[in-house]
Amino acid sequence: MKRVFQRFTICFWVLCLASCGDDSTNEPDEHTWSVTYRATNETIEDIIVGLSGPAVTGVTSVEFAIQAGETIELLNYDALLPSGPEVEDDFWCVSVLLGFDRTLVQQLCPVSSEQWEPGSSNSYQADFRLIITEADLEPIEDLCPRLAGVVFESETGQAIVGATVDYHGEGRFFLTTNASGRYLFYLPEGPLQGVLEVSGQGYHSVEHTLPEGVSGNSSGLYRLDFGLMRDGG
């Protein structure tokens, strides 16, 4: 996949001092870091930026609507860290969607710090900014819709909104179900192999090994639905 995001590298250096004649190495001191992630939309289109990963507090993925020319704050948190934050540790995936039909134009899994412009990084404050340009709105060519389905409640058949679907294969791809309980993965072409983990708040999680149980069509789109049981059921 072509990498069209602005590329920058941010490094945090840790000074480790060893005592003379002592084979042990002192652990680096930890400090409370204030970490901020922002996104700037330098295009003439309104876009949606999706994030997934441990830094998304309370949930595992979230989306932000960003108007043309706008800069917004995505996330802000404080954490006790020895050497500053790492983008790769905070996020699994970053996606960019365009227009009312939510056309996927960028999907970065895993995330790299090279896609984020570093801002201030002093006094234990770190500021990262993702810049979306017109070049980023060119649809990606090496990802296509490969796996779709519905997540529903086993007992009632009711769709589960906001269930998390985590795919581990030739990379890690992560999303949540929409208002109809549906999910759709854009994945590289090739064998559909890996593990899907599906979970929802108040439900037992389910793991499924691919390609078992999937049904496909001539376009290469495979379908796999999941029924989740409520906790205590």
SVG drawing of the C-alpha trace seen along z (x, -y; Angstrom):
<svg xmlns="http://www.w3.org/2000/svg" viewBox="-36 -25 70 49">
<polyline fill="none" stroke="black" stroke-width="0.4" points="0.0,0.0 1.4,-3.4 2.2,-5.5 1.0,-9.0 0.8,-10.4 3.4,-13.0 6.4,-11.2 8.1,-12.4 10.0,-10.6 10.0,-11.5 12.5,-10.0 12.6,-10.2 16.0,-9.4 16.3,-7.8 19.6,-8.4 20.4,-5.3 23.2,-5.5 25.0,-2.5 26.9,-2.5 30.6,-1.9 31.5,1.7 27.8,2.7 26.5,5.1 22.9,4.0 21.3,1.2 19.1,-1.4 15.6,-1.5 14.7,-4.9 12.6,-7.2 8.9,-7.4 7.2,-10.7 3.6,-11.8 3.3,-12.6 0.5,-14.7 -0.2,-13.3 -2.4,-14.9 -3.3,-13.6 -4.8,-16.0 -5.8,-15.8 -5.8,-18.5 -8.0,-18.2 -6.1,-20.1 -8.5,-19.0 -11.6,-20.6 -13.8,-17.6 -15.3,-16.7 -13.8,-13.5 -14.1,-10.9 -11.0,-9.7 -11.3,-6.5 -9.0,-5.3 -8.8,-2.0 -6.5,-0.8 -5.7,-0.9 -5.6,-4.7 -9.3,-5.0 -10.5,-5.1 -13.5,-3.0 -14.1,-1.7 -11.9,-0.1 -12.6,-2.3 -14.0,-5.8 -14.6,-8.1 -14.3,-11.9 -15.9,-14.0 -13.5,-16.7 -14.7,-19.5 -12.5,-20.8 -9.7,-23.0 -10.4,-22.1 -8.1,-20.9 -9.6,-19.0 -8.3,-17.2 -8.7,-13.5 -7.5,-12.3 -5.8,-13.6 -4.6,-11.6 -2.1,-11.6 0.1,-8.5 3.1,-7.5 5.8,-6.7 9.6,-6.2 10.4,-7.7 7.4,-9.3 4.5,-7.9 4.8,-5.7 2.1,-6.0 2.5,-2.3 1.5,-1.4 -1.5,-3.7 -3.3,-2.7 -3.8,0.4 -5.4,-1.2 -6.1,-4.6 -8.7,-4.9 -9.9,-7.8 -13.4,-7.8 -14.8,-10.2 -18.3,-11.4 -21.7,-10.4 -21.2,-6.9 -18.1,-6.5 -15.7,-5.5 -12.5,-4.1 -9.5,-6.0 -6.9,-5.2 -6.4,-2.3 -3.2,-2.0 -2.7,1.1 -0.4,1.2 0.1,-2.5 3.5,-4.1 4.8,-7.3 6.0,-8.2 2.4,-9.2 2.2,-11.8 3.9,-15.1 5.4,-15.7 4.6,-19.0 5.9,-20.1 7.7,-17.5 9.1,-19.1 8.3,-19.2 6.7,-15.8 4.2,-16.9 3.9,-15.2 1.7,-16.5 1.1,-14.5 -0.7,-15.7 -2.1,-13.7 -2.3,-15.8 -4.7,-14.7 -4.0,-16.1 -5.7,-15.8 -3.3,-13.0 -4.6,-11.0 -8.1,-11.0 -7.1,-8.8 -8.8,-5.5 -6.4,-2.7 -5.8,-0.1 -4.5,2.9 -7.4,3.2 -10.8,4.3 -14.0,5.5 -13.3,9.0 -15.2,9.9 -18.6,8.8 -21.3,9.9 -23.8,9.1 -23.3,9.4 -26.5,10.2 -27.9,11.3 -28.2,15.1 -31.5,15.2 -33.4,12.5 -31.7,12.1 -31.4,8.3 -28.5,6.6 -25.7,5.5 -24.6,1.9 -21.0,1.1 -19.7,4.7 -16.0,4.9 -14.6,7.2 -10.8,7.8 -9.1,9.5 -5.6,11.0 -4.2,12.2 -1.5,10.7 -2.0,7.6 -4.3,6.5 -7.6,4.8 -10.2,3.6 -13.6,2.0 -17.0,1.8 -20.5,2.7 -22.7,0.0 -26.4,-0.9 -27.5,2.3 -25.0,4.5 -23.0,4.9 -19.2,4.9 -17.1,4.8 -13.4,5.4 -11.2,4.0 -8.3,6.5 -5.5,7.3 -6.1,9.9 -5.0,13.4 -6.0,16.3 -8.5,15.3 -6.7,16.7 -6.4,15.6 -8.5,15.2 -11.6,13.1 -12.5,12.1 -15.9,10.6 -17.1,9.0 -19.6,6.6 -20.3,4.9 -22.4,7.3 -21.8,10.3 -19.5,13.3 -16.7,12.8 -16.3,15.3 -13.2,16.3 -13.3,17.8 -10.5,19.3 -10.7,18.4 -11.4,19.7 -13.8,22.0 -17.5,21.3 -17.3,18.4 -19.4,18.3 -18.3,16.3 -19.4,15.0 -17.8,14.4 -16.6,10.9 -14.4,12.3 -16.5,10.9 -17.0,13.4 -19.7,13.4 -19.6,14.5 -22.3,13.7 -21.9,13.9 -24.4,14.5 -23.3,13.4 -24.8,14.6 -25.3,12.2 -23.1,12.4 -24.7,14.8 -26.6,16.6"/>
</svg>
